[in-house]
Amino acid sequence: MSEVVSLAFLAACLAAAVARPRWAPDWAVAAVGAVVLVLVGILSFSGARAALRELGPTVGFLAALLVLADGCRRAGLFDALGAWMAIGSRGLPSRLLAMVFLVAAVTTAVLSLDATVVLLTPVVFATAARLRTNARPHVYACTHLANSASLLLPVSNLTNLLAFRASGLSFARFGGLMALPWLVALAIEWVVLRRSFAGDLRRPATRSIRAVERPELPTFALAVVGLTLAGFVLSSLIGIAPVWIATAGAVVMVARERPAPADLVRAAEPTFLVFVLGLGVVVRAASQHGLSTAVDSILPHGTTLPALLLIAVVSAAVANLLNNLPATLIILPVAAASGSGAVLAMLVGVNVGPNLTYVGSLATLLWRRIVHAHDEETDMAEFTRLGLLTVPVALVACTVALWLALQVV
Amino acid sequence: MRAVVWISEDTWEACVDQARAFLPRSAEVTLLHVAPTDLEEMASHPGPRLLGRHPPPPPGPPLRAIADEEAQALLAEAQARFARPAQTVARRGRIEREVVEASGGADLLVLARDGEARLGPKSLGPRTRFALDHAPCQVLLVWPEQPPGIESIPPPPHLR
């Protein structure tokens, strides 16, 4: 009975997050679900407290990163990057794609997937439109790299942040092990996008790039991000947890940019933080009542190459069914038992896998297809074809690269 | 004669030039631009991609405004280059479907190859291919640059 109830609550959380009904916001469903599961005794109070204690620092870390990225936006970093890409492209779409790759890969790695999706992609769209060139290759590149370029650092993706604590790795070692898989993912994306859009990228833009204004580069924001990153890398040497370095970076950024309190709170996305905490508790309950055993029975143990490949593929499959956040929460405890190599292989799966569909999971895609059955705008056959060309290859190649890195680094 | 000239970012100059060269002065010409709303949607409403996140819309002009402004500017430039009376139409939606729909009542659709610069099926991108295959009228298909020579034709397949 407890199994059914806890799985039903998990399903309700996911359904609310995917369908987004006005009368039942996802964060409220997750929070109420967590409280009810404790009240009816399916999850013990101490179990819930342990889950929150594990997730608390990660959620704080996430809030600091969101504030940091928002500060960069406020300082005009993304607009400056847009102008820099436009000027650097010299009106050639293939050069613009190369600049978009560079900027999206670094933005995702340093400021997280969210920054690329929410803050950079609109700028890239506007840049391509202003240059009067087809925006499709560039917007698709951003969308793909937001996932596949999020392999590099613990701060690149919430999934990494969740796994970072469990992996037991230092920030620098995490980045060191994931550098090769990250480069391999970028190379695969580059080859596939460059070939798929060869026709679109051939012709120079028909608008002179002299029309582009050159805004000043926000050096202060860049310096804060650079120092924060340096602090992350040195965190284990200086003995300060990365979450405090992120907090310091966010505080400096807020002190400089001075956003209105309401804007500051909005930037930290409190409802999302509540959702993550609630979902974490609900998944803990489901894990204790059978889900963990089920995952344990399908997930291989050990860090041999075949085991890592299977972990990546299973993680990608679960991420595509449910979305990568719940997939991470479900698989992480089982993968962590096999050591840091298994945790990183899981991240290859949950980070690269969602590129199969443009909304990140089949659940979301199906829902959108039902709701927008007659709306042709949601037909994304071309995007899915790109996903089919990149995801299977990237899953295997990145996992092999990870395995190599584990032998050497 | 009623003609629709498809003005797209990459190839509009050739379409305008060839329309001027081939169309009689008496032709009623419509210069058509279509803004791809799927890309705009992807770039401005990322919510569904980020489970549980409801990011506020980015400040600054909405992407729709930028797209509309650029479409109007492009159509104005096309009209100036055409240098004859012409109507301009800016549509929004799925590009290939909108082009086909807009050429519904017309006698001729003018569009350009947008793929590789050699003879063969790859000289057409997927959206142009769709418009060509489904055009409900006569079609004038132009090369955006000098047509490639006959020697650029792919060799015949060696099946036997």
Boltz contact constraints between the chains, C-beta under 6 A:
constraints:
  - contact:
      token1: [A, 17]
      token2: [B, 51]
      max_distance: 6.0
  - contact:
      token1: [A, 17]
      token2: [B, 52]
      max_distance: 6.0
  - contact:
      token1: [A, 26]
      token2: [B, 52]
      max_distance: 6.0
  - contact:
      token1: [A, 117]
      token2: [B, 46]
      max_distance: 6.0
  - contact:
      token1: [A, 117]
      token2: [B, 49]
      max_distance: 6.0
  - contact:
      token1: [A, 118]
      token2: [B, 46]
      max_distance: 6.0
  - contact:
      token1: [A, 118]
      token2: [B, 55]
      max_distance: 6.0
  - contact:
      token1: [A, 121]
      token2: [B, 43]
      max_distance: 6.0
  - contact:
      token1: [A, 122]
      token2: [B, 43]
      max_distance: 6.0
  - contact:
      token1: [A, 122]
      token2: [B, 44]
      max_distance: 6.0
  - contact:
      token1: [A, 122]
      token2: [B, 58]
      max_distance: 6.0
  - contact:
      token1: [A, 122]
      token2: [B, 63]
      max_distance: 6.0
  - contact:
      token1: [A, 125]
      token2: [B, 43]
      max_distance: 6.0
  - contact:
      token1: [A, 125]
      token2: [B, 63]
      max_distance: 6.0
  - contact:
      token1: [A, 126]
      token2: [B, 66]
      max_distance: 6.0
  - contact:
      token1: [A, 129]
      token2: [B, 66]
      max_distance: 6.0
  - contact:
      token1: [A, 129]
      token2: [B, 67]
      max_distance: 6.0
  - contact:
      token1: [A, 129]
      token2: [B, 70]
      max_distance: 6.0
  - contact:
      token1: [A, 132]
      token2: [B, 9]
      max_distance: 6.0
  - contact:
      token1: [A, 133]
      token2: [B, 9]
      max_distance: 6.0
  - contact:
      token1: [A, 134]
      token2: [B, 9]
      max_distance: 6.0
  - contact:
      token1: [A, 134]
      token2: [B, 10]
      max_distance: 6.0
  - contact:
      token1: [A, 135]
      token2: [B, 39]
      max_distance: 6.0
  - contact:
      token1: [A, 136]
      token2: [B, 39]
      max_distance: 6.0
  - contact:
      token1: [A, 139]
      token2: [B, 39]
      max_distance: 6.0
  - contact:
      token1: [A, 139]
      token2: [B, 42]
      max_distance: 6.0
  - contact:
      token1: [A, 139]
      token2: [B, 43]
      max_distance: 6.0
  - contact:
      token1: [A, 199]
      token2: [B, 114]
      max_distance: 6.0
  - contact:
      token1: [A, 199]
      token2: [B, 115]
      max_distance: 6.0
  - contact:
      token1: [A, 199]
      token2: [B, 116]
      max_distance: 6.0
  - contact:
      token1: [A, 199]
      token2: [B, 125]
      max_distance: 6.0
  - contact:
      token1: [A, 203]
      token2: [B, 10]
      max_distance: 6.0
  - contact:
      token1: [A, 266]
      token2: [B, 56]
      max_distance: 6.0
  - contact:
      token1: [A, 272]
      token2: [B, 52]
      max_distance: 6.0
  - contact:
      token1: [A, 272]
      token2: [B, 53]
      max_distance: 6.0
  - contact:
      token1: [A, 275]
      token2: [B, 52]
      max_distance: 6.0
  - contact:
      token1: [A, 323]
      token2: [B, 51]
      max_distance: 6.0
  - contact:
      token1: [A, 325]
      token2: [B, 51]
      max_distance: 6.0
  - contact:
      token1: [A, 359]
      token2: [B, 48]
      max_distance: 6.0
  - contact:
      token1: [A, 359]
      token2: [B, 49]
      max_distance: 6.0
  - contact:
      token1: [A, 360]
      token2: [B, 49]
      max_distance: 6.0
  - contact:
      token1: [A, 364]
      token2: [B, 48]
      max_distance: 6.0
  - contact:
      token1: [A, 376]
      token2: [B, 94]
      max_distance: 6.0
  - contact:
      token1: [A, 377]
      token2: [B, 37]
      max_distance: 6.0
  - contact:
      token1: [A, 377]
      token2: [B, 38]
      max_distance: 6.0
  - contact:
      token1: [A, 377]
      token2: [B, 41]
      max_distance: 6.0
